[in-house]
Each structure stands twice: as C-alpha cells, then as structure tokens.
Amino acid sequence: MRIIKKYKNRKLYDTSIKKFITLSDIANFVKNGEAVKVIDNLGNDITQEIFLKARIKGKVFGSLKKEMVEKLIQGFIKIFKGNTDDFIEILLDLVNQGVLPADIAKELGNAVIRHFNEFEDNMKKDIIELIKSTGFVTKEEYDKLKKEYELLKKRCEGQSG
C-alpha cells in the first residue's frame, strides 16, 4: 500500500518513492489498481478527501471556463461564511448548465459541508477550551453550579435554623 503524506503546505509526499507527487499521480495509482492511503500531518486518514479532489480535478477543472471556476470559488467562500444554501444553489447551477456532473456535484457538496461542519465543531470546542482556560465556564456549567449553590445554601439555612 502506498502511503502518501499531505503536508500543511498542501504538498503530497509519496513515502514509497520518497518524492513529492500531484493529485494526478494519485488518480493514476488508483486507476492502476494500487492501494493508496493518504494521511495528514497529524496522522489522520484523509484518503477519501484526496480521492475526491483528484476526481474533481480530473473530471471538472480541466473543462471549466474561468468564470465557472470563479463561481465555484465564490460558493466555497459563501459556505465558510455559513451560507450553505447559496453554495448548493451554485452547485445546482453548474449541474444545470452541464458544466458539473451531478454525481460529482453531490459528492463535492456533501464533502464540503461535512468538512465545514467538522471545522465549525472543532472551532466551537477550541473556543470553549479557551474560555475554560481563562477561568470562565459555559452557560451549562454555570447553571449547574448555580443549582448546586442553591441546594447547599438551603442545606446550610436548614442546619442553622
């Protein structure tokens, strides 16, 4: 099995031949029946994401006009601003214009939205950890502490009275 490492700078490194490769190389490995696994700099398996990129690059971007690529990029920007509806609409427009095959649009849409949601979840976790590290607590923790305080207060009042 070929192990490919994707570095932070987006370069792909084939550990078996010890050199940098491209998405087209990965597509060729797969076409030739080779088993390929792609990991990121943290060791996470990102094979499916890279396969999707390789398929899209091979099937789509070679045939897209500049304005269509710009429209697709605008869609990516919109999704990172939280507007998935506009992104999906752009994908549908590209399918309706015959520029993007429907199966690729669906795969691309699902992958991007899934990764965006994972990014958003990780961002929330990071923010919560940052808040905790400063000594603040989340609303849920505050409410729990407040209930505990009220119970303790009632117990103390009951023992002193």
PLY file of the C-alpha trace (Angstrom):
ply
format ascii 1.0
element vertex 161
property float x
property float y
property float z
element edge 160
property int vertex1
property int vertex2
end_header
0.00 0.00 0.00
1.28 3.44 -0.92
1.31 5.86 1.99
1.02 9.48 0.92
1.60 12.28 3.41
-0.09 15.63 2.92
1.86 18.44 4.50
0.50 21.73 5.82
1.70 23.46 2.66
-0.68 21.14 0.72
2.18 19.18 -0.87
1.71 15.44 -1.26
4.67 13.18 -0.48
4.83 9.55 -1.61
6.74 7.72 1.13
7.48 4.69 -1.08
9.32 6.61 -3.81
10.39 9.43 -1.49
9.28 12.33 -3.65
6.51 14.87 -3.96
3.59 13.97 -6.21
0.41 15.53 -7.59
-3.31 14.73 -7.45
-2.95 13.38 -11.00
-0.35 10.90 -9.75
-2.75 9.69 -7.06
-5.51 9.32 -9.65
-3.15 7.23 -11.79
-2.20 4.99 -8.85
-5.88 4.30 -8.21
-6.60 3.72 -11.92
-3.76 1.19 -11.95
-5.32 -0.68 -9.01
-2.77 0.33 -6.40
-3.91 0.64 -2.79
-3.35 4.18 -1.55
-3.72 5.74 1.89
-3.32 9.47 2.44
-2.63 10.91 5.87
-2.31 14.49 7.05
0.49 15.93 9.16
-1.30 14.69 12.32
-1.67 11.14 11.01
-5.41 11.41 10.27
-6.68 9.35 7.34
-7.77 11.83 4.64
-7.79 9.37 1.76
-11.41 9.98 0.73
-10.95 13.77 0.71
-7.87 13.49 -1.52
-9.56 10.96 -3.83
-12.46 13.39 -4.21
-10.09 16.23 -5.05
-8.27 14.05 -7.57
-11.56 13.03 -9.23
-12.84 16.58 -9.33
-9.59 17.92 -10.73
-9.53 15.26 -13.41
-13.21 15.44 -14.37
-14.10 19.05 -13.80
-11.47 21.71 -13.60
-9.79 20.78 -16.84
-13.01 21.53 -18.71
-14.32 24.51 -16.72
-14.26 28.02 -18.07
-12.65 30.68 -15.92
-15.99 32.23 -14.90
-17.31 28.84 -13.76
-14.25 28.25 -11.60
-14.74 31.73 -10.14
-18.39 30.91 -9.41
-17.41 27.69 -7.68
-14.81 29.53 -5.60
-17.45 32.10 -4.63
-19.55 29.15 -3.45
-16.73 27.92 -1.24
-16.36 31.41 0.24
-20.10 31.57 0.93
-20.09 28.24 2.74
-17.30 29.42 5.01
-19.42 32.44 5.80
-22.11 29.98 6.91
-24.36 30.11 3.85
-24.74 26.53 2.65
-27.90 27.33 0.67
-26.02 29.65 -1.72
-23.27 27.06 -2.10
-25.78 24.33 -3.01
-27.51 26.72 -5.42
-24.19 27.39 -7.19
-23.55 23.65 -7.49
-27.04 23.13 -8.93
-26.46 25.95 -11.44
-23.25 24.28 -12.58
-25.09 20.95 -12.97
-27.97 22.60 -14.87
-25.51 24.30 -17.22
-23.97 20.92 -17.95
-20.62 22.01 -16.57
-20.52 19.77 -13.50
-21.72 16.16 -13.49
-24.50 15.61 -10.91
-22.65 12.81 -9.09
-19.56 14.99 -8.69
-21.69 17.95 -7.51
-23.38 15.76 -4.91
-20.08 14.29 -3.74
-18.45 17.72 -3.64
-21.38 19.30 -1.81
-21.52 16.56 0.81
-17.76 16.59 1.36
-17.51 20.36 1.67
-20.49 20.65 4.00
-19.22 17.74 6.14
-15.77 19.31 6.41
-17.28 22.72 7.15
-19.39 21.22 9.95
-16.36 19.43 11.38
-14.39 22.69 11.17
-17.23 24.56 12.91
-17.48 21.89 15.65
-13.72 21.99 16.23
-13.83 25.79 16.34
-16.58 25.66 19.00
-14.56 23.16 21.05
-11.46 25.37 20.78
-13.42 28.43 21.89
-14.89 26.55 24.87
-11.41 25.32 25.85
-10.07 28.87 25.57
-12.89 30.18 27.75
-12.29 27.43 30.32
-8.57 28.18 30.39
-9.34 31.76 31.40
-11.42 30.58 34.38
-14.81 31.25 32.82
-17.39 28.48 32.49
-20.02 27.71 29.87
-23.67 28.61 30.49
-24.50 24.95 31.12
-21.73 24.68 33.72
-22.80 27.99 35.27
-26.42 26.78 35.56
-25.23 23.52 37.13
-23.02 25.39 39.62
-25.87 27.76 40.43
-28.19 24.82 41.23
-25.55 23.23 43.42
-25.05 26.55 45.20
-28.81 26.93 45.82
-29.00 23.37 47.23
-26.03 23.98 49.51
-27.50 27.31 50.61
-30.81 25.63 51.54
-28.97 22.90 53.46
-26.94 25.48 55.38
-30.07 27.53 56.17
-31.82 24.35 57.33
-28.94 23.41 59.66
-28.59 26.87 61.20
-32.34 27.38 61.76
0 1
1 2
2 3
3 4
4 5
5 6
6 7
7 8
8 9
9 10
10 11
11 12
12 13
13 14
14 15
15 16
16 17
17 18
18 19
19 20
20 21
21 22
22 23
23 24
24 25
25 26
26 27
27 28
28 29
29 30
30 31
31 32
32 33
33 34
34 35
35 36
36 37
37 38
38 39
39 40
40 41
41 42
42 43
43 44
44 45
45 46
46 47
47 48
48 49
49 50
50 51
51 52
52 53
53 54
54 55
55 56
56 57
57 58
58 59
59 60
60 61
61 62
62 63
63 64
64 65
65 66
66 67
67 68
68 69
69 70
70 71
71 72
72 73
73 74
74 75
75 76
76 77
77 78
78 79
79 80
80 81
81 82
82 83
83 84
84 85
85 86
86 87
87 88
88 89
89 90
90 91
91 92
92 93
93 94
94 95
95 96
96 97
97 98
98 99
99 100
100 101
101 102
102 103
103 104
104 105
105 106
106 107
107 108
108 109
109 110
110 111
111 112
112 113
113 114
114 115
115 116
116 117
117 118
118 119
119 120
120 121
121 122
122 123
123 124
124 125
125 126
126 127
127 128
128 129
129 130
130 131
131 132
132 133
133 134
134 135
135 136
136 137
137 138
138 139
139 140
140 141
141 142
142 143
143 144
144 145
145 146
146 147
147 148
148 149
149 150
150 151
151 152
152 153
153 154
154 155
155 156
156 157
157 158
158 159
159 160
